[in-house]
Amino acid sequence: MSLNALLQNAIKQGIAAAGDTAISVTYKRVTLGAYDPATDALSVTTSDTTFTTFLYGLKDNEVDWFAGDLTMRKAIVNHADLGFVPTAEDWVEINGEAWEIKSVKAFPGTTGYILFLRKT
């Protein structure tokens, strides 16, 4: 078993160990399409991927865009649950509410990611 597979399995087991604190999240992957001169805008398509994770708080030294009145959290995502690299252009939906992805920190290889989220 490769190191990436071992790390992905560890992430999966960690999320499973969260038990009742784990939540379902819908990742909204944004793809920009062609420019439409009639509307003066790019067409936007979103594709949804649902996975289980848990949210936890940020430390003060982890954010340079901190604003005290915003709800901010981190989420651990297993790469195997997404199948692609998350970006800050995308967003997630948690309990029907939109959360902006402010930053993405990758684990070694393509094993997983920490999403830095801000409630919009």
Secondary structure, 3 states (H helix, E strand, C coil): CCHHHHHHHHHHHHHHHCHHHCEEEEEEEEEEEEEECCCCEEEEEEEEEEEEECEECCCHHHCCCCCCCCCEEEEEEEHHHHCCCCCCCCEEEECCEEEEEEEEEECCCCCEEEEEEEEC
